[in-house]
Amino acid sequence: MLPSRRHPDLLHAGLLIGRLVLGAVFVAHGWQKLNDTGHAGVTAMFDGLGIPLPGVAATFATWVELLGGAALILGVLVPVAGVLLAANMAGAFWYVHKDAGFFASDGGYEFVLVLGAVALLLALTGAGRFSLDAVLWGGRRRGADVPEREGAAA
């Protein structure tokens, strides 16, 4: 592979921007579940949607979105947060959106697909250089610091 001609920090800046935006979206949705709808309301909604163990699922969805989103913003434990958020979006896809088609305007899965894919992308790449993961674990933790150019060893 040819080395990238871009400045190496652009990759890390892109990961930072992605983490901040995705984290803010998840925090907002988790906060909405916690503060506006409440546990009983989310549980009732999940029960009406046929989601198994609606109380457990409501707790999982609320706290994974809230704490996972905060983890993305801070850049801490990003691989774990990314996997949990992607799993949460897989559940939203399967139980809520898959039968409504693609477009979110029709209740479809495009939004949860993008959220889940980007969460998984961050789980696989790590938080990047501009993160608490990089400060706490440096390059020792897999994914904490991605290669600076294509073909470079981690």
DSSP file (Angstrom, degrees, kcal/mol; ACC not computed):
  #  RESIDUE AA STRUCTURE BP1 BP2  ACC     N-H-->O    O-->H-N    N-H-->O    O-->H-N    TCO  KAPPA ALPHA  PHI   PSI    X-CA   Y-CA   Z-CA
    1    1 A M              0   0    0      0, 0.0     3,-0.0     0, 0.0     0, 0.0   0.000 360.0 360.0 360.0 146.9    0.0    0.0    0.0
    2    2 A L        -     0   0    0      1,-0.1   148,-0.2   149,-0.0     3,-0.1  -0.593 360.0-104.9 -80.4 142.8    1.1    3.5   -0.7
    3    3 A P        -     0   0    0      0, 0.0     2,-0.2     0, 0.0    -1,-0.1  -0.361  41.0-103.2 -65.2 148.5    1.7    5.8    2.3
    4    4 A S        -     0   0    0      1,-0.1   144,-0.0   146,-0.1     0, 0.0  -0.468  18.4-152.1 -71.9 141.3   -1.0    8.4    2.9
    5    5 A R        +     0   0    0     -2,-0.2    -1,-0.1     2,-0.1     2,-0.1   0.476  67.3 100.6 -91.3  -3.6   -0.2   11.9    1.9
    6    6 A R  S    S-     0   0    0      1,-0.1    -2,-0.1     2,-0.1     5,-0.0  -0.439  89.9 -92.5 -78.9 155.8   -2.5   13.3    4.5
    7    7 A H    >>  -     0   0    0      1,-0.1     3,-1.8    -2,-0.1     4,-0.5  -0.488  35.2-127.0 -65.0 134.8   -1.3   14.7    7.8
    8    8 A P  H >> S+     0   0    0      0, 0.0     4,-0.9     0, 0.0     3,-0.7   0.799 105.6  61.7 -58.2 -30.8   -1.4   11.8   10.3
    9    9 A D  H 3> S+     0   0    0      1,-0.2     4,-2.6     2,-0.2     5,-0.2   0.695  87.3  73.7 -71.6 -16.8   -3.4   13.9   12.8
   10   10 A L  H <> S+     0   0    0     -3,-1.8     4,-2.4     1,-0.2    -1,-0.2   0.894  94.3  52.4 -62.7 -38.3   -6.3   14.2   10.4
   11   11 A L  H <X S+     0   0    0     -3,-0.7     4,-2.0    -4,-0.5    -1,-0.2   0.928 112.5  44.2 -59.9 -46.3   -7.2   10.5   11.0
   12   12 A H  H  X S+     0   0    0     -4,-0.9     4,-2.2     2,-0.2    -2,-0.2   0.848 111.3  53.4 -70.1 -34.8   -7.3   11.2   14.7
   13   13 A A  H  X S+     0   0    0     -4,-2.6     4,-2.6     2,-0.2    -1,-0.2   0.897 108.1  51.5 -65.2 -39.4   -9.2   14.4   14.3
   14   14 A G  H  X S+     0   0    0     -4,-2.4     4,-2.6     2,-0.2    -2,-0.2   0.911 109.4  49.1 -63.0 -42.7  -11.8   12.5   12.2
   15   15 A L  H  X S+     0   0    0     -4,-2.0     4,-2.7     2,-0.2    -2,-0.2   0.902 111.2  51.0 -62.4 -40.6  -12.1    9.9   15.0
   16   16 A L  H  X S+     0   0    0     -4,-2.2     4,-2.7     2,-0.2    -2,-0.2   0.942 111.3  46.5 -61.5 -48.6  -12.5   12.7   17.5
   17   17 A I  H  X S+     0   0    0     -4,-2.6     4,-2.5     1,-0.2     5,-0.3   0.931 114.0  48.5 -60.9 -46.2  -15.3   14.4   15.5
   18   18 A G  H  X S+     0   0    0     -4,-2.6     4,-2.6     1,-0.2     5,-0.3   0.918 112.5  48.4 -60.0 -44.4  -17.1   11.0   14.9
   19   19 A R  H  X S+     0   0    0     -4,-2.7     4,-2.7     1,-0.2     5,-0.2   0.921 112.3  48.5 -62.0 -44.7  -16.9   10.2   18.6
   20   20 A L  H  X S+     0   0    0     -4,-2.7     4,-2.1     2,-0.2    -2,-0.2   0.923 116.0  42.2 -63.7 -45.4  -18.2   13.5   19.7
   21   21 A V  H  X S+     0   0    0     -4,-2.5     4,-2.1     2,-0.2    -2,-0.2   0.954 118.8  43.2 -68.0 -50.1  -21.1   13.6   17.3
   22   22 A L  H  X S+     0   0    0     -4,-2.6     4,-2.4    -5,-0.3     5,-0.2   0.913 114.3  51.8 -63.4 -41.6  -22.1    9.9   17.9
   23   23 A G  H  X S+     0   0    0     -4,-2.7     4,-2.8    -5,-0.3    -1,-0.2   0.908 108.5  50.9 -60.3 -42.8  -21.6   10.2   21.6
   24   24 A A  H  X S+     0   0    0     -4,-2.1     4,-2.4    -5,-0.2    -1,-0.2   0.897 109.5  50.8 -63.0 -40.4  -23.9   13.3   21.8
   25   25 A V  H  X S+     0   0    0     -4,-2.1     4,-2.0     2,-0.2    -2,-0.2   0.934 113.7  44.4 -62.6 -45.7  -26.6   11.5   19.8
   26   26 A F  H  X S+     0   0    0     -4,-2.4     4,-2.8     2,-0.2     5,-0.2   0.904 112.2  51.3 -68.6 -40.3  -26.5    8.5   22.2
   27   27 A V  H  X S+     0   0    0     -4,-2.8     4,-3.0     1,-0.2     5,-0.2   0.926 109.8  51.2 -60.5 -43.5  -26.4   10.7   25.3
   28   28 A A  H  X S+     0   0    0     -4,-2.4     4,-2.1    -5,-0.2    -1,-0.2   0.913 113.0  44.6 -60.6 -43.0  -29.4   12.6   24.1
   29   29 A H  H  X S+     0   0    0     -4,-2.0     4,-2.0     2,-0.2    -2,-0.2   0.890 114.9  47.9 -71.0 -38.7  -31.4    9.5   23.5
   30   30 A G  H  X S+     0   0    0     -4,-2.8     4,-2.5     2,-0.2    -2,-0.2   0.909 112.5  49.4 -65.5 -41.4  -30.3    7.9   26.8
   31   31 A W  H  X>S+     0   0    0     -4,-3.0     4,-3.5    -5,-0.2     5,-0.7   0.892 108.8  53.2 -63.9 -40.3  -31.2   11.1   28.6
   32   32 A Q  I  X>S+     0   0    0     -4,-2.1     5,-2.5    -5,-0.2     4,-1.0   0.920 111.2  45.8 -60.6 -44.4  -34.6   11.2   26.9
   33   33 A K  I  <>S+     0   0    0     -4,-2.0     5,-1.8     3,-0.2     9,-0.2   0.922 120.2  40.1 -63.8 -43.5  -35.3    7.7   28.1
   34   34 A L  I  <5S+     0   0    0     -4,-2.5     5,-0.3     3,-0.2    -2,-0.2   0.935 130.0  22.9 -72.3 -48.5  -34.1    8.4   31.6
   35   35 A N  I  <5S+     0   0    0     -4,-3.5    -3,-0.2    -5,-0.2    -2,-0.1   0.886 130.3  30.8 -93.4 -44.1  -35.5   11.8   32.2
   36   36 A D  I  <<S+     0   0    0     -4,-1.0    -3,-0.2    -5,-0.7    -4,-0.1   0.943 132.0  24.0 -85.4 -51.8  -38.4   12.4   29.8
   37   37 A T  I  ><S-     0   0    0     -5,-2.5     4,-0.6     4,-0.0    -4,-0.2   0.879  95.7-151.6 -84.8 -40.2  -40.0    8.9   29.3
   38   38 A G  H  >< -     0   0    0     -5,-1.8     4,-2.6    -6,-0.4     5,-0.3   0.132  33.0 -76.8  81.4 159.3  -38.8    7.3   32.5
   39   39 A H  H  > S+     0   0    0     -5,-0.3     4,-2.8     1,-0.2     5,-0.2   0.902 131.0  50.3 -59.4 -43.7  -38.0    3.6   33.2
   40   40 A A  H  > S+     0   0    0      1,-0.2     4,-2.4     2,-0.2    -1,-0.2   0.900 112.5  47.7 -63.3 -39.9  -41.7    2.7   33.5
   41   41 A G  H  X S+     0   0    0     -4,-0.6     4,-2.3     2,-0.2    -2,-0.2   0.905 113.5  46.0 -67.7 -42.4  -42.5    4.4   30.2
   42   42 A V  H  X S+     0   0    0     -4,-2.6     4,-2.9    -9,-0.2     5,-0.2   0.907 112.9  51.4 -66.9 -40.8  -39.6    2.9   28.3
   43   43 A T  H  X S+     0   0    0     -4,-2.8     4,-2.6    -5,-0.3    -2,-0.2   0.930 111.2  47.3 -60.6 -45.6  -40.5   -0.5   29.8
   44   44 A A  H  X S+     0   0    0     -4,-2.4     4,-2.3     2,-0.2    -1,-0.2   0.902 112.7  49.5 -63.0 -41.0  -44.2   -0.2   28.7
   45   45 A M  H  X S+     0   0    0     -4,-2.3     4,-1.3     2,-0.2    -2,-0.2   0.934 112.6  46.8 -63.6 -45.8  -43.1    1.0   25.2
   46   46 A F  H  <>S+     0   0    0     -4,-2.9     5,-2.5     1,-0.2     4,-0.4   0.880 110.9  52.6 -64.2 -38.0  -40.7   -2.0   24.9
   47   47 A D  H ><5S+     0   0    0     -4,-2.6     3,-1.3     1,-0.2    -1,-0.2   0.923 107.9  51.2 -62.7 -43.8  -43.4   -4.4   26.1
   48   48 A G  H 3<5S+     0   0    0     -4,-2.3    -1,-0.2     1,-0.3    -2,-0.2   0.766 107.9  53.4 -63.7 -26.4  -45.8   -3.0   23.4
   49   49 A L  T 3<5S-     0   0    0     -4,-1.3    -1,-0.3    -5,-0.1    -2,-0.2   0.499 117.3-114.1 -86.2  -4.9  -43.1   -3.6   20.8
   50   50 A G  T < 5 +     0   0    0     -3,-1.3    -3,-0.2    -4,-0.4    -2,-0.1   0.716  57.3 161.4  80.2  21.1  -42.8   -7.2   21.9
   51   51 A I      < -     0   0    0     -5,-2.5    -1,-0.3    -6,-0.1     6,-0.1  -0.627  43.6-114.0 -76.3 127.0  -39.2   -6.8   23.1
   52   52 A P  S    S+     0   0    0      0, 0.0     5,-0.3     0, 0.0    -1,-0.1  -0.265  94.0   7.6 -61.7 147.8  -38.3   -9.7   25.5
   53   53 A L  S  > S-     0   0    0      1,-0.1     4,-2.9     3,-0.1     3,-0.4   0.937  78.4-170.4  45.5  62.5  -37.7   -8.9   29.1
   54   54 A P  H  > S+     0   0    0      0, 0.0     4,-2.3     0, 0.0     5,-0.2   0.804  78.1  52.5 -58.8 -33.4  -38.8   -5.3   28.6
   55   55 A G  H  > S+     0   0    0      2,-0.2     4,-2.0     1,-0.2     5,-0.1   0.923 113.8  42.6 -67.4 -43.2  -37.7   -4.0   32.0
   56   56 A V  H  > S+     0   0    0     -3,-0.4     4,-2.8     2,-0.2    -1,-0.2   0.918 115.5  49.9 -66.5 -44.2  -34.2   -5.4   31.5
   57   57 A A  H  X S+     0   0    0     -4,-2.9     4,-3.0    -5,-0.3     5,-0.2   0.877 109.5  51.9 -63.1 -38.0  -34.1   -4.2   27.9
   58   58 A A  H  X S+     0   0    0     -4,-2.3     4,-2.4    -5,-0.3     5,-0.2   0.918 111.6  46.1 -65.1 -43.3  -35.2   -0.7   29.0
   59   59 A T  H  X S+     0   0    0     -4,-2.0     4,-2.4     2,-0.2     5,-0.3   0.940 114.8  47.9 -63.2 -46.8  -32.5   -0.5   31.6
   60   60 A F  H  X S+     0   0    0     -4,-2.8     4,-2.8     1,-0.2     5,-0.3   0.954 114.3  45.2 -58.0 -52.8  -29.9   -1.8   29.2
   61   61 A A  H  X S+     0   0    0     -4,-3.0     4,-2.0     1,-0.2     5,-0.2   0.916 114.6  48.2 -61.2 -44.8  -30.9    0.6   26.4
   62   62 A T  H  X S+     0   0    0     -4,-2.4     4,-2.3    -5,-0.2    -1,-0.2   0.954 118.9  36.7 -60.9 -52.1  -31.1    3.6   28.7
   63   63 A W  H  X>S+     0   0    0     -4,-2.4     4,-2.6    -5,-0.2     5,-0.7   0.831 115.1  53.1 -78.1 -32.0  -27.8    3.2   30.4
   64   64 A V  H  X5S+     0   0    0     -4,-2.8     4,-1.6    -5,-0.3     5,-0.4   0.921 114.0  44.6 -66.3 -41.4  -25.8    1.9   27.4
   65   65 A E  H  X5S+     0   0    0     -4,-2.0     4,-1.6    -5,-0.3    -2,-0.2   0.933 119.8  40.8 -66.8 -44.4  -26.9    4.9   25.4
   66   66 A L  H  X5S+     0   0    0     -4,-2.3     4,-1.8    -5,-0.2    -2,-0.2   0.972 127.0  30.1 -69.5 -55.0  -26.3    7.4   28.3
   67   67 A L  H  X5S+     0   0    0     -4,-2.6     4,-2.4     2,-0.2    -3,-0.2   0.868 120.8  52.2 -75.9 -36.7  -23.0    5.9   29.6
   68   68 A G  H  X<S+     0   0    0     -4,-1.6     4,-2.0    -5,-0.7    -3,-0.2   0.907 110.4  49.2 -65.0 -40.4  -21.8    4.6   26.2
   69   69 A G  H  X S+     0   0    0     -4,-1.6     4,-2.2    -5,-0.4    -2,-0.2   0.910 111.3  49.2 -63.2 -41.9  -22.4    8.0   24.6
   70   70 A A  H  X S+     0   0    0     -4,-1.8     4,-2.5     1,-0.2     5,-0.2   0.892 108.6  53.8 -63.6 -39.1  -20.4    9.6   27.4
   71   71 A A  H  X>S+     0   0    0     -4,-2.4     5,-2.1     1,-0.2     4,-1.8   0.894 108.6  49.4 -62.2 -39.5  -17.6    7.1   27.0
   72   72 A L  H  <5S+     0   0    0     -4,-2.0    -2,-0.2     2,-0.2    -1,-0.2   0.932 110.5  49.9 -64.4 -44.4  -17.4    8.0   23.3
   73   73 A I  H  <5S+     0   0    0     -4,-2.2    -2,-0.2     1,-0.2    -1,-0.2   0.922 118.0  39.0 -59.6 -45.0  -17.3   11.7   24.1
   74   74 A L  H  <5S-     0   0    0     -4,-2.5    58,-1.6    -5,-0.1    -1,-0.2   0.719 106.7-127.9 -77.9 -21.4  -14.5   11.2   26.6
   75   75 A G  T  <5 +     0   0    0     -4,-1.8    58,-3.1     1,-0.3     2,-0.4   0.870  60.1 139.3  75.3  37.3  -12.8    8.6   24.5
   76   76 A V  S   <S-     0   0    0     -5,-2.1    -1,-0.3    56,-0.2     5,-0.1  -0.960  71.2  -7.6-120.3 133.1  -12.6    6.1   27.3
   77   77 A L  S  > S+     0   0    0     -2,-0.4     4,-2.7    -3,-0.1     3,-0.3   0.855  80.0 163.0  54.1  38.6  -13.2    2.3   26.9
   78   78 A V  H  >  +     0   0    0      1,-0.2     4,-3.0     2,-0.2     5,-0.2   0.855  65.0  55.0 -60.8 -40.5  -14.3    3.1   23.3
   79   79 A P  H  > S+     0   0    0      0, 0.0     4,-1.8     0, 0.0    -1,-0.2   0.928 113.7  42.5 -60.1 -40.9  -14.0   -0.5   22.0
   80   80 A V  H  > S+     0   0    0     -3,-0.3     4,-2.4     2,-0.2    -2,-0.2   0.946 116.4  47.0 -68.1 -48.6  -16.4   -1.7   24.8
   81   81 A A  H  X S+     0   0    0     -4,-2.7     4,-2.7     1,-0.2     5,-0.2   0.906 111.1  53.0 -59.9 -42.2  -18.8    1.2   24.4
   82   82 A G  H  X S+     0   0    0     -4,-3.0     4,-2.3    -5,-0.2    -1,-0.2   0.904 109.9  46.7 -61.9 -42.7  -18.8    0.8   20.6
   83   83 A V  H  X S+     0   0    0     -4,-1.8     4,-2.4    -5,-0.2    -1,-0.2   0.925 113.9  47.8 -65.9 -44.4  -19.7   -2.9   20.8
   84   84 A L  H  X S+     0   0    0     -4,-2.4     4,-2.1     2,-0.2    -2,-0.2   0.905 113.6  47.2 -64.1 -41.3  -22.5   -2.3   23.4
   85   85 A L  H  X S+     0   0    0     -4,-2.7     4,-2.2    -5,-0.2    -1,-0.2   0.891 111.6  50.7 -67.5 -39.0  -23.9    0.5   21.4
   86   86 A A  H  X S+     0   0    0     -4,-2.3     4,-2.0    -5,-0.2    -2,-0.2   0.906 110.4  49.9 -64.3 -40.5  -23.8   -1.5   18.2
   87   87 A A  H  X S+     0   0    0     -4,-2.4     4,-2.0     2,-0.2    -2,-0.2   0.897 109.1  52.4 -63.4 -40.2  -25.6   -4.4   20.0
   88   88 A N  H  X S+     0   0    0     -4,-2.1     4,-2.0     1,-0.2    -2,-0.2   0.910 110.7  47.0 -60.7 -43.1  -28.2   -1.9   21.2
   89   89 A M  H  X S+     0   0    0     -4,-2.2     4,-2.6     2,-0.2    -1,-0.2   0.816 106.7  57.9 -71.4 -29.8  -28.8   -0.7   17.7
   90   90 A A  H  X S+     0   0    0     -4,-2.0     4,-2.7     2,-0.2    -1,-0.2   0.908 107.9  47.9 -63.0 -40.9  -29.0   -4.3   16.4
   91   91 A G  H  X S+     0   0    0     -4,-2.0     4,-2.9     2,-0.2     5,-0.4   0.908 110.8  50.1 -64.3 -42.2  -31.9   -4.8   18.9
   92   92 A A  H  X>S+     0   0    0     -4,-2.0     5,-1.7     2,-0.2     4,-1.7   0.906 112.8  48.0 -62.5 -41.0  -33.6   -1.6   17.7
   93   93 A F  I  <>S+     0   0    0     -4,-2.6     5,-2.4     3,-0.2     4,-0.4   0.968 116.8  41.5 -59.8 -53.6  -33.2   -2.8   14.1
   94   94 A W  I  <5S+     0   0    0     -4,-2.7    -2,-0.2     1,-0.2    -3,-0.2   0.907 125.0  31.2 -66.6 -46.1  -34.5   -6.2   14.8
   95   95 A Y  I  <5S+     0   0    0     -4,-2.9    -1,-0.2    -5,-0.2    -3,-0.2   0.692 133.9  17.5 -90.4 -19.0  -37.4   -5.4   17.2
   96   96 A V  I  <5S+     0   0    0     -4,-1.7    -3,-0.2    -5,-0.4    -2,-0.1   0.785 125.5  25.9-120.7 -44.9  -38.5   -2.0   15.9
   97   97 A H  I > <S+     0   0    0     -5,-1.7     3,-1.7    -4,-0.4    12,-0.3   0.669  87.5  86.6-108.6 -18.7  -37.4   -1.0   12.5
   98   98 A K  G > <S+     0   0    0     -5,-2.4     3,-0.8     1,-0.3    -1,-0.1   0.815  93.7  47.2 -62.0 -33.6  -36.7   -3.9   10.1
   99   99 A D  G 3  S+     0   0    0      1,-0.2    -1,-0.3    -6,-0.2    -2,-0.1   0.514  99.9  69.4 -85.8  -3.7  -40.2   -4.3    8.9
  100  100 A A  G <  S-     0   0    0     -3,-1.7     8,-0.3     1,-0.3    -1,-0.2   0.369 103.4-118.9 -95.9   5.2  -40.7   -0.6    8.2
  101  101 A G    <   -     0   0    0     -3,-0.8     8,-1.8    -4,-0.2    -1,-0.3  -0.391  40.8 -57.4  88.5-169.6  -38.3   -0.5    5.2
  102  102 A F  S    S+     0   0    0      6,-0.3     8,-2.4     7,-0.2     9,-0.2   0.916 100.8  85.3 -80.7 -46.9  -35.1    1.6    4.9
  103  103 A F    > > -     0   0    0      6,-0.2     5,-2.6     5,-0.1     3,-1.5  -0.380  62.8-147.6 -76.0 130.9  -36.1    5.2    5.3
  104  104 A A  G > 5S+     0   0    0      1,-0.3     3,-2.2     3,-0.2    -1,-0.1   0.803  97.2  68.4 -61.9 -30.3  -36.3    6.7    8.8
  105  105 A S  G 3 5S+     0   0    0      1,-0.3    -1,-0.3     2,-0.1    -2,-0.1   0.734 104.7  43.4 -63.1 -20.3  -39.1    9.0    7.7
  106  106 A D  G < 5S-     0   0    0     -3,-1.5    -1,-0.3    -6,-0.1    -2,-0.2   0.187 131.0 -94.1-104.9  13.6  -41.3    5.8    7.4
  107  107 A G  T < 5S+     0   0    0     -3,-2.2    -7,-0.3     1,-0.1    -3,-0.2   0.601  80.8 148.4  83.3  12.1  -40.0    4.3   10.7
  108  108 A G      < -     0   0    0     -5,-2.6     3,-0.3    -8,-0.3     4,-0.3   0.072  58.6-101.6 -76.9-172.6  -37.3    2.4    8.8
  109  109 A Y  S  > S+     0   0    0     -8,-1.8     4,-2.4   -12,-0.3     5,-0.2   0.323  83.9 104.2 -98.2   5.7  -33.9    1.4    9.9
  110  110 A E  H  > S+     0   0    0     -8,-2.4     4,-2.1     1,-0.2    -1,-0.2   0.895  85.1  46.4 -59.9 -40.9  -31.6    3.8    8.2
  111  111 A F  H  > S+     0   0    0     -3,-0.3     4,-2.6     2,-0.2    -1,-0.2   0.940 115.5  44.0 -67.2 -48.3  -30.8    5.8   11.4
  112  112 A V  H  > S+     0   0    0     -4,-0.3     4,-2.5     1,-0.2     5,-0.2   0.829 111.7  56.1 -68.0 -29.4  -30.2    2.8   13.6
  113  113 A L  H  X S+     0   0    0     -4,-2.4     4,-2.4     2,-0.2    -1,-0.2   0.936 110.9  42.9 -64.7 -46.6  -28.1    1.3   10.8
  114  114 A V  H  X S+     0   0    0     -4,-2.1     4,-2.6    -5,-0.2     5,-0.3   0.932 115.3  49.1 -65.6 -46.1  -25.8    4.3   10.6
  115  115 A L  H  X S+     0   0    0     -4,-2.6     4,-2.1     1,-0.2    -2,-0.2   0.930 114.8  44.7 -60.1 -45.6  -25.6    4.6   14.4
  116  116 A G  H  X S+     0   0    0     -4,-2.5     4,-2.3     2,-0.2    -1,-0.2   0.902 113.1  50.2 -65.8 -41.8  -24.8    1.0   14.8
  117  117 A A  H  X S+     0   0    0     -4,-2.4     4,-2.5    -5,-0.2    -2,-0.2   0.912 112.7  45.6 -64.9 -43.1  -22.2    0.9   12.0
  118  118 A V  H  X S+     0   0    0     -4,-2.6     4,-2.4     2,-0.2    -1,-0.2   0.884 111.7  52.5 -69.7 -36.9  -20.4    4.0   13.3
  119  119 A A  H  X S+     0   0    0     -4,-2.1     4,-2.0    -5,-0.3    -2,-0.2   0.920 112.5  45.6 -61.4 -42.9  -20.4    2.6   16.8
  120  120 A L  H  X S+     0   0    0     -4,-2.3     4,-2.1     2,-0.2    -2,-0.2   0.885 109.0  55.8 -67.7 -38.8  -18.9   -0.7   15.5
  121  121 A L  H  X S+     0   0    0     -4,-2.5     4,-2.4     1,-0.2     5,-0.3   0.931 110.1  45.6 -56.9 -46.1  -16.4    1.3   13.4
  122  122 A L  H  X S+     0   0    0     -4,-2.4     4,-2.5     1,-0.2    -1,-0.2   0.865 109.3  55.4 -67.2 -35.5  -15.2    3.0   16.6
  123  123 A A  H  < S+     0   0    0     -4,-2.0    -1,-0.2     1,-0.2    -2,-0.2   0.887 114.2  41.0 -62.0 -37.1  -15.1   -0.3   18.5
  124  124 A L  H  < S+     0   0    0     -4,-2.1    -2,-0.2     1,-0.1    -1,-0.2   0.827 123.2  36.2 -82.1 -33.4  -12.8   -1.7   15.8
  125  125 A T  H  < S-     0   0    0     -4,-2.4     3,-0.2    -5,-0.2    -3,-0.2   0.774 101.8-136.4 -89.9 -27.5  -10.6    1.4   15.2
  126  126 A G     <  -     0   0    0     -4,-2.5    18,-0.2    -5,-0.3    -1,-0.2  -0.353  36.5 -63.1  89.8 179.6  -10.4    2.6   18.8
  127  127 A A  S    S-     0   0    0      1,-0.2     3,-0.2   -52,-0.1    -1,-0.2   0.696  71.1-132.9 -79.6 -22.0  -10.7    6.2   20.0
  128  128 A G        -     0   0    0     15,-0.7     6,-0.4    16,-0.2    -1,-0.2  -0.305  40.3 -54.6  90.4 178.6   -7.6    7.6   18.3
  129  129 A R  S    S+     0   0    0      1,-0.2     2,-1.5    -2,-0.1    -1,-0.2   0.801 124.2  66.6 -66.1 -33.0   -4.8    9.8   19.7
  130  130 A F  S    S+     0   0    0     -3,-0.2     2,-0.3  -118,-0.2    -1,-0.2  -0.511  89.1  88.5 -93.2  69.6   -7.1   12.5   21.1
  131  131 A S  S  > S-     0   0    0     -2,-1.5     4,-1.5    -3,-0.2   -56,-0.2  -0.975  85.0-111.6-156.1 161.9   -8.8   10.4   23.8
  132  132 A L  H  > S+     0   0    0    -58,-1.6     4,-3.5    -2,-0.3     5,-0.3   0.837 115.7  63.1 -68.3 -32.3   -8.6    9.3   27.4
  133  133 A D  H  > S+     0   0    0    -58,-3.1     4,-2.7     1,-0.2     5,-0.5   0.928 105.2  45.6 -55.5 -44.9   -7.9    5.8   26.1
  134  134 A A  H  > S+     0   0    0     -6,-0.4     4,-1.4   -59,-0.3    -1,-0.2   0.876 115.5  46.8 -67.3 -37.9   -4.7    7.1   24.5
  135  135 A V  H  < S+     0   0    0     -4,-1.5    -2,-0.2     2,-0.2    -1,-0.2   0.927 119.0  39.9 -68.6 -44.9   -3.7    9.1   27.6
  136  136 A L  H  < S+     0   0    0     -4,-3.5    -2,-0.2     1,-0.2    -3,-0.2   0.886 136.3  14.2 -73.9 -40.1   -4.4    6.2   30.0
  137  137 A W  H >< S-     0   0    0     -4,-2.7     3,-1.6    -5,-0.3     4,-0.5   0.476  84.9-160.6-118.1  -5.2   -3.1    3.3   27.9
  138  138 A G  G ><  -     0   0    0     -4,-1.4     3,-0.5    -5,-0.5    -1,-0.2  -0.247  66.8 -32.6  56.1-145.2   -1.0    4.9   25.2
  139  139 A G  G 3  S+     0   0    0      1,-0.2    -1,-0.3     5,-0.1     6,-0.2   0.443 122.3  87.6 -84.9  -0.8   -0.3    2.7   22.2
  140  140 A R  G <  S+     0   0    0     -3,-1.6     2,-0.4    -6,-0.1    -1,-0.2   0.835  73.4  76.1 -69.8 -31.4   -0.2   -0.4   24.4
  141  141 A R  S X  S-     0   0    0     -3,-0.5     3,-2.2    -4,-0.5     4,-0.5  -0.669  96.5-107.6 -84.8 131.3   -4.0   -1.0   24.2
  142  142 A R  T 3  S+     0   0    0     -2,-0.4    -1,-0.1     1,-0.3    -2,-0.1  -0.353 103.4   9.5 -58.9 125.3   -5.2   -2.5   20.9
  143  143 A G  T 3  S+     0   0    0      2,-0.3   -15,-0.7    -4,-0.2    -1,-0.3   0.339  93.5 112.0  89.2  -7.4   -7.0    0.2   19.0
  144  144 A A  S <  S+     0   0    0     -3,-2.2     2,-0.4     1,-0.3   -16,-0.2   0.834  91.0  19.6 -68.9 -29.4   -6.0    3.1   21.3
  145  145 A D  S    S-     0   0    0     -4,-0.5    -2,-0.3    -6,-0.2    -1,-0.3  -0.921  81.1-148.5-142.7 113.4   -3.9    4.6   18.6
  146  146 A V        -     0   0    0     -2,-0.4   -17,-0.1    -3,-0.3  -134,-0.1  -0.404  39.5 -79.3 -79.9 157.7   -4.4    3.6   14.9
  147  147 A P        -     0   0    0      0, 0.0    -1,-0.1     0, 0.0     7,-0.1  -0.197  33.5-134.3 -56.6 146.4   -1.5    3.6   12.4
  148  148 A E  S    S+     0   0    0      5,-0.2     2,-0.3     1,-0.1  -137,-0.1   0.709  85.2  19.8 -78.5 -20.1   -0.5    7.0   11.1
  149  149 A R  S >  S-     0   0    0      4,-0.1     3,-2.0  -146,-0.1    -1,-0.1  -0.980  96.9 -82.2-145.3 157.8   -0.3    5.8    7.5
  150  150 A E  T 3  S+     0   0    0     -2,-0.3  -146,-0.1     1,-0.3     3,-0.1  -0.324 115.1  18.1 -59.6 136.7   -1.6    3.0    5.5
  151  151 A G  T 3  S+     0   0    0      1,-0.3    -1,-0.3  -148,-0.1     2,-0.2   0.377  92.2 133.1  84.1  -5.4    0.5   -0.1    5.8
  152  152 A A    <   -     0   0    0     -3,-2.0    -1,-0.3     1,-0.1     2,-0.2  -0.506  60.8-112.4 -78.9 148.2    2.2    1.0    9.0
  153  153 A A              0   0    0     -2,-0.2    -5,-0.2     1,-0.1    -4,-0.1  -0.533 360.0 360.0 -77.3 146.1    2.4   -1.4   11.9
  154  154 A A              0   0    0     -2,-0.2    -1,-0.1    -7,-0.1    -9,-0.1   0.484 360.0 360.0 -74.7 360.0    0.4   -0.5   15.0
